[in-house]
């Protein structure tokens, strides 16, 4: 980890800024004004909205007076030994002294608390209060009193709310409604004292701001202070009846002292709010690192479509975080190491990674892991290798990884080698794995690494693999440097470095998808709305009309209700043809034998019509007719669809399609809004992505047409909103380059 209290490492040199409302992008259409709660003050802020009426920018609550109040009231204060409230009161008094706040105990049963005058009620407070801390079992009756006293913020520690079941959830809903009426902002309930911890004030450099829904899970990150890493804030959000993770994300992203935000998230209160907050962090180039529990949770899907069965809730959360640059890690150790590196490391000058070790085995092992994780280890050029061989024996490998054989680190050659590697313009990161202490060699190497790091603007990382961790080279030399990032494991180092490079690449090219989100309904939407049937599943024929409204290509086809009409339709469509039963209750026609392909004559068409209608009667499936369709024989079969997520609303899925879609499960999900670049990035995540480039003699597929279809489906999802519960296009056949994409089958469910 990065250490030291005395370094001069800086990053994210953003000017101080107060953002009361979301910035407005150019060429926007403003919606209605709505009240903006900014910690007690009421104001009006014009809110830019998309076609579904959802805001496109996150309001930033003014939380300055929460973290740095001038006056604090402690409701239920106590100094009776043995009572829980007494310990909390004592801690709050110490915290108020540290932040320079005046503290007022409130308890009707006491005249004094710890020698300070105690007031009977909130109404008796001698001055307006910024923050009220509620040490009462039921905070609801106190909220109205706080509102009358114009208190800006409150903290409720009490438990027994949504975490306990339905009755607790109902009580929390009543509390949330009271808070919304009051105008104050509430942290909790079911929170703790983490916001009022003792932060070290002797540390400099960019800081980590911490958000946790479980206070204990934030302890490892908070403990980074003992290794010289600055922490600026800790927001323990608890049950989030009012203030939520997204509020603190938005606020921390605008704070000039915050170099990175670390979060432990158990559940998101509102998906849209989270996206807007992550978007604000990306706009401000502030890295967000998060542990989100629930990876094994399976979405409760009973959808008829393929699409609805392919993704669970966690996959949607994962996609949302990835789209907006939130770095998701699994462990608390990864959270602390990655956040520490991102908070303090300078912007990379290059993406190449050099691995340098005193052991060929160590270098090879680390290089294997780093390359497998996606880090790029460029081969050093002949001139650079020749330079290194001035100090390293010729028989040793120096192309990258660089193996010095051990002895050169013990004298003046060690520093020469480091400087030479760091001078290579292709190298932006130098990583030196030291698997264990080997004094004096490891001591000299550690000092050379620190000295070299002080003279370069490139990132220098060290993995100190000793399980002891008490060695001077580690505790004093490496952790005493603010310029060296020190890790204890290969895995954490690789995770953090990859996140560091990914983050800067992401924010350098970031354009907010909210800037381009549709503000007004398109003519396509009005056509599509006329085709919707509330509460019904549309037939294939009706679903394809929906696609046509959005300019999505479908085959030539006709819906017929007799064998004779089928023959006439086939001659118009052109042989060979496909015939399919069409009805609102048909989700998977192939399984029932309701699809006939490669029909090349009138007699085959007549026979197919009779067979399809006979099967439908036998299966008791009502039909609106039989489709006679153009036969599309050549292309890559994909699936594109829309489902609704309980947190994020409409989501768009794309992947390999056809009859094996649920077996292959090679799909990715996107959370609207997203642009063309993100649509292409989604395709790049597919395991079968190479099929689109052409394999075994097949021509490359029309990737542009596929991307255009995905974007049109996204527009449909955004504009139809709640009216469209599900959409499943399977297969969407992507033809060879320049020939487009054709939706051969479609299913739509209206809400």
Buried (B, 14 or more C-beta within 10 A) or exposed (E): BBBBBEBEBEBBEBEEEEBEBBEBBEEBEEBEEEEBBBBBEEEEBBBBBBBBEBBBBBBBBBBBBBBEBBBBBBBBBBBEEEEEBBEBBBBBBEBBEEEEBBBBBBBEEBEEBBEBEBBEEBEEBEEEBBBBBBBBEEBBEBBEBBBEBEBBBBBBBBBBBBEEEEEBEEBBEEBBEBBEEBBBBBBBBBBBBBBBBEBEEEBBBBBBBBBBBBBEBBBBBBEBBEBBBBBBBBBBBBBBBBBBBBBBBBBBBBBBBBBBBBBBBBBBBBBBBBBBBBBBBBBBBBBBBBBBBEEEEEBEBEBBBBBBBBBBBBBBBBBBBBBBBBBBBEBBBBBBBBBBBBBBBBBBBBBBBBBBBBBBEBBBBBBEBBBEEEBBBBEBEEEBBEBBEEBBEEEBBBBBBBBBBBBBBBEEBBBBBBBBBBEBEBBBBBBBBBBEBBEEBBBBBBBBBBBBBBEBEBBBBBBBBBEEEEBEBBBBBBBBBBBBBBBBBBBBBBBBBBBBBBBBEBBEEBEBBBBBBBBEBBEBBEBBBEBBBEEBBBBBBBBBBBBBBBEBBBBBBBBBEEBEBBBBBBEEBEBBBBBBBBBBBBBBBEEBEBBBEEBEEBEBBBBBBEBBBEBBEEEEBEBBBBBBBBBBEEBBBBBBBBBBBEBBBBBBBBBBBBBEBEEBEBBBBBBBBBBEEBBBBBBEBBEEEEBBEBEEEBBBBBBBBBBBBBBBBBBBBBBBBEBBBBBBBBBBBBBBBEBBBBBBBBBBBBB
